[in-house]
């Protein structure tokens, strides 16, 4: 109790210095445990039979073929977008570099949900940068240390971002829900115009918006299938079903704005 009282009486700068120092002191042990976990997974895969490896190779070849087609389509769409930007005199979309990071720890509780990744200030990360994964939006960087960083996940109830519904550019607000490791992840969308309709048969895709200044347009956040009119009668709101893989993230990518193209 005395130590806690002394800590609370310290100036804010001193408390922050002690907190950051303690974090940096613990970071090597967390990183070592993460590498040991990767090594354990590696030897576990080495013990698989040849038939399992052959089947996995076939599945991977199919996925690679699909990705090659997607890359070609993406290149065509980008070329068309550049042509239209030049034709209409529109500003270019902000460019990003990708820093792939391994998730080494996750914290899921009712009040905040975050992940610790094996990338930090030495890798160009800064607070506020967008974090994505294979399913779309994963969250944003909130704390950056030398070799590690903390990511606030999109499932956290404290997480808010600008978004819009696919096919409609009017902005809406997305906020994380009170998800836990034992329940399906979900969030909440609000400020939805009254003329937009959603149903279980035709759920609407909620995507990121560049208006937030962090994410590019069009990244998947989740799907909303039910919208209800709010108390003010001016807008609608509804629950957003998020990707189940958010509860078992292993790798994410941090979007680092290219110099001169920061949103």
C-alpha positions, 0 to 999 in steps of 0.5 A: 500500500505504501508503494502504491501511495508513493507511486500515485504521489509522483509527478505524471512524467515520473510515473510515465517514465517508470511505466515505460521503463518497466515495460521495456524491462519485461519486453525481452521475456515476452519476446523470448516466449513468443519465439519459443512458441514459434519454435514449438509450432515449427517442430510440431509441423515437422512431425506431420506425415508426408501425406498431410504435407502433400495435401497442405501443399496442394491447398496452398497451391490452389490459394496461390493461384487465386491470389495471383488472379487477385493481384492481377485484378488489383493491378488492373483496378489500380491502373484504372483508378490512376487514369481516372484520377488524372482525368478528373484532377483528383488527389491521389489516394494515400500510399502505405508500406506494410510492416508484417508483425507477429502477435506475441500476446493478447489481452481480452477482457470486458473493458479493453482488448489489445494485442502486443506485436513484435514490431516497434519504433525501430521498425518505423511504427508510430501511435495511431497507425492502422493495423490490418489482417487477412479479414480486414481491419484489426485495430490501431497502434496505441503504444510504441516501444523500441522493439514491441508495440500495443495494438487496440483491437477493433473488438475493444469497446473503447475503439471507434472509427469512421466507416461507411456501408459498401456502396454508400459513401455517407459516413457512419460510426463504428464502435467495438462491442463487449466481446470476450474470448468465449463469445463471437466478436461484434461491434456497433454501427450508428448514424446510419441513414434511414433509407438504408435497409439490411436483413439476415438474407442480405447483410451489409458490409461495413468498410473503413473510410478514409475520413478517419485519416488512418485507414484507406477506403474499403477494408472490411470491418464486419457485416450488419444484418439488422438496423433499428431506428434510434431514439431521435428518429433520425438515424439507425444503429445495429450490431456488426458481426466481426471476423472470428479470426480476430480472437486468434490473431497470429500475424498482422500488418501495420500500415505505415504511410509513405513519406509525403502521402500521409493521410 
